[in-house]
Each structure stands twice: as structure tokens, then as C-alpha cells.
Amino acid sequence: MSELPNFAPALPEIFIALSAVALLLLGVFRKDDSTQGISALAIVAMVLAGLLVPAASGGRTLTFSGMFVVDGFSVFAKLLVLLASGFTLAMAVNWLGREKLGRFEFPVLVLIATLGMMLMISANNLIALYLGLELQSLALYVLAAYQRDSGRATEAGLKYFVLGSLASGMLLYGATLIYGFAGSTSFDALAHSFQHGAPVGVIVGVVFVLTGLAFKISAVPFHMWTPDVYEGAPTPVTAFFAAGPKIAAFALLIRIMVGPFGELTHQWSQVVVFISVASMFLGAFGAIAQTNIKRLMAYSSIGHVGYALIGLAVGDQVGIRGVLIYLAIYLFMNVGTFAVILMMRQKGRLMEGIDDLAGFSKTHPMPALALAVFMLSMAGVPPLAGFFGKFYVFMAAVDKGYVTLAIIGVLTSVVSAFYYLRIIKIMYFDEPVEVLDHGTGKGLGLITAVNAILVAGFILAPSFLTSSAGTAAQALFGG
């Protein structure tokens, strides 16, 4: 009889899974509307899981026959994912009540998606990678179409499902090629197989895996679902898409490229450089003509993916450290921005037009100030956090000789500053046609304030994030 695996490293995931099942049963058996209570319990579950994540880590630990790994890198990425999920639920509670969509399934689906993301981050095998990815994706397909009476939400869910399925199929095909030519699905075994080069079939498989994950992070030319899904999905779900799943997919992309395929960096870095440049260009120029703020945020996220990919293209410890810093800062900028977007109501209806922000500074001075901080930070204006996010990835590129890539990043940042500054101009200098509603909700106000303070005050204590990201990157490279 075989021994039981060591469950201790996977305690956070086990806790999230049990919490999802328990809250699902609670929602089924409670007669009254239990959405707020279950959402609060789900947030508590994520906080407790966040405490378990570092507690369950003791150096690099493998379990479940080497398919599940816990190290400093996984701890850092999981904490970001749990933060993103917690913020999403906190933002969604008020929205669910206003839109009369108070069904307990929402927080349960977010928990299941979070579980999938955490499994992705700790995957140390192509099979574990696929299981985590699909668990996350299935929950996200439902969340995208959660507002089922809305034609736009149903369309967004369908598009995300069709293109997500295509991406999963490509990734799975790539994984089968790698297994067929290398004879193993274990990341550790694969890393030892390619020290003296790799067969052409493996290189083709790596490209397919890279393509599948590029879909998940919405990198060009696999971005086509992003603007439509961001616009059509419910706003809290869009905020979730833009933060949690993107960070998890990025963490998985980093782990698989640097780990098993680290010896093949020269082969795959060219592909990463191409999609990085293409994403930066499309993100910068595609957003200029947008009139819907959620579509603008979609193109903005594509651009930010391009900047983060610069660090992956570099492929060393300094580059990965830059990516992790960038993802953490992006999380706070993004969540804060979507919290303000959820405040844009007119006669009880959510507004999504950029022009609807006209006069926002006069009627909502503090949210307008916070949004201005987020926009300037996304543009990379010093001394805000967004500037440092770009600084670390650009410097990593310059140090490794990717000077042209860094210059392209700076130039596209200048272009993208146009549409970020346009939002500030509309808020502070345009006269409103119709004033947006007051009474934005204490929860949204608190989330906005916390994220704005973190983004604006990053320069006062940058060492905590930079040292944590450095430790996580070092763990990935066996340090």
C-alpha cells in the first residue's frame, strides 16, 4: 500500500476547496438571501488562506508525486491572487445587491476560480498545469455570463468560452508534443532533458504552450477576446479578469519558461520579444479611439502585459524580479480604477462612457483624485508606483542588452499617456451634461482609498515589495 502524500504544502488549496464546498451547501440550504453573508465568509476564507500560504511554505517542497511545488515564488504569486480575489468580492457585494443579482453562486465561483489559479501557480507537471488552468477557466466562463439577462454579458461569456477553449486545446497539443518527444511531463525531469539542446518537436510544443498561455494573459496576437469580454462582462468580473487570472497565468508562464525550458531561452525569447512589442504597440494605439472606459482598460491591460513580458524576455533573475514587482503594482492600480468605475452611476444605472466622467472632480472630489493617481501611475509618471514598475523591467532589459526593447517600451508609454491624461482632463476641465449619483458606498470608497495610498506612497517604502519579489525570483532560480 502506497504512502499518503504530504498534504501540508497544499493546505491553503485544501482550505479554499473545503470553503467553496461548505459555502455552496450553506447557500443551498439557507432559505433567505444569503449572498452578502456568503461573500463575507468567502473573503474571510481568502484571508485565512493568505495566512496559511507562507505558513505552509518551508523552502522548496514537492508533494503529490512531484506534481505540486511550493517555494518562495509560489508564495508571492498566491498572495497576489488572493488579494485580487478578495478585492473583487468586496467590490461585487454592493453591485450584486443593486443589480438584483444577489445569488450565492457568485462568491463560490470566485473561490473555485481562485483555487484553480493557486493550483496553476504551484504546478510542477504539465498535467497539473492543465488541471489548474481548466478549473480556473470553467469558473470564469460562468462569471463572464453571470448577468444572464444581459445580451452583452451572454455574448462576452460565449466569446470567452470559445476562444478560451481554443487556447486550452493549443496548450494541450503543445503539452502532448513535449511529452511525445521528451518522454516526461514533469518540469524537473524536462529541465534535465534539455541541457544539451532539444528536438524540433519539443520546440514546436513549447511554442504551442506559449501560445495557449498568451491567450490567457491577452497578449497580442492572441488578445482578440479581451476588449469584447471586458466591455460585456459585469464590471466586478471584468476587474477580476484584469487582475487575478492574469497574475496566475503570468506566474505559470514564468514558471514553465524559466523552469523546464530555461535551457531553451534563446529559442523562446524571440517569440516573447515579438508578442511583447506587439502588445505594447496595440495597447498604446488601440486605446486612443475608445469611448467606453472598460474597453479602454482592456487595451490598457494588453499594453501592461507587453511591458511585463519584457522582464520574461530577459529571462534572468533580475528580469523575473521586475515582472513580479510590475504585477504587484498593476494589481493595485487596476483594482482601484475598477472600484472608481463602479461608482459611475446615473439615476441608479452604471455608466461606462469616458465622457460620463465630465465634472467628476466637482461632484466626487476624492474618487476623482484617486482615479487621477491611478491614471498617472499607469502612464508611468514618477514618483508614483507605476513608474517604478516600468523602471525595473526596462533596467533589466538594458542590463541584458535588450536596449531596443526598452526604448520601444518608453516610446509606447509616452503614446499611452495621451489617453490616461485625457481621462484626467475630462474629470477636471469638462462640464457635466448629467451629474453622476452621489452615495458610492463605503466599501468601494475604502478599496479606492487603500489602493490610491499604496500607489502614491510606494516611493516611501519600496523595499518591502522589491525585496519580496527578489526573494521570489531567487527561489525560482534555485537560490
Buried (B, 14 or more C-beta within 10 A) or exposed (E): EEEEBEEBBBBBBBBBBEBBEBBBEBBEEEEEBBBBBBBBBBBEBBEBBBEBBBEBBEEBBBBBEBBBBBBBBBBBBBBBBBBBBBBBBBBBBBBBBBBEBBBBBBBBBBBBBBBBBBBBBBBBBBEBBBBBBBBBBBBBBBBBBBBEEBEBBBBBBBBBBEBBEBBBEBBBBBBBBBBEBBEBBBBBBBBEBBEEEBBEEBBBBBBBBBBBBBBBBBBBEBBEBBBBBBBBBBBBBBBBBBBBBBBBBBBBBBBBBBBBBBBBBEBBBEBBBBBBBBBBBBBBBBBEEBEBBBBBBBBBBBBBBBBBBBBBBBBBBBBBBBBBBBBBBBBBBBBBBBBBBBBBBBEEEBBBEBEBBBBBBEBBEEBBBBBBBBBBBBBBBEEBBBBBBBBBBBBBBBBBEBEEBBEBBEEBBEBBBEBBBBBBEBBBEBEBEEEBBEEBBEBBBEBBBBBBBBBBEBEEEBEEBBEBBBBBBBBBEEE
